[in-house]
């Protein structure tokens, strides 16, 4: 029986590697449960999680990414106190940091639909509907995952990057929406490996700081509607409590 309950947690400001490990634990626990279900008559529902988090300054490079798109060497990264990780999501290089809302859905897509492309389009739609509430027209750019403004103009710019991994239809990683992000950190990379388009944020587009908690609420609301979630369980999570029980 499909489970469309969503467990949400806000990890606030948390180390990238710790949260990556935590996502992996949630994914592996769900996959283990799916294996058990195949081996027994007693079928247990698999959980669906949605993690909000903000990371300290970090660059991450996807499994098919080009290291040449990182424009700093190891010493320069250390001087600027920016972490760097090669990770197991799709996509190229991106930046995470303060003022950015990162969302990690760890979903069993067999509770929804088994189509990765549809899943990515759904994530894009969640962000498109969220920024529409701020008067911005988010768009898709052909062949380039994420949400953009002014596509097919000389002023095309990305406001939300996306990259995921899935195993046995269980997802991890997700999206990063620039809200009050210091866009200067994108100057040290070729974001997503795309040289002819820039990066923007809600703050840059609106000319003022935006309430990040308000944005999170809007994202969650649109996520719930887009995926036809039937129930939302909000769990408190301390910053150091990143262990799966």
Secondary structure, 3 states (H helix, E strand, C coil): CCCCEEEEEEEEECCHHHHHHHHHHHHHHHHHHHHHHHHCCCCCCCCCEEEEEECCCEEEECCCCCHHHECCCHHHHHHHCCEEEECCCCCCEEEECCCEEEEEEECEHHHCCCCHHHHHHHHHHHHHHHHHCCCCCCEEECCEEEEEECCCCCCCEEEEEEEEEEECCEEEEEEEEECCCCHHHHHHECHHHCCCCEECCHHHHHCCCCCHHHHHHHHHHHHHHHCCCCEEEEECCCCCCCCCC
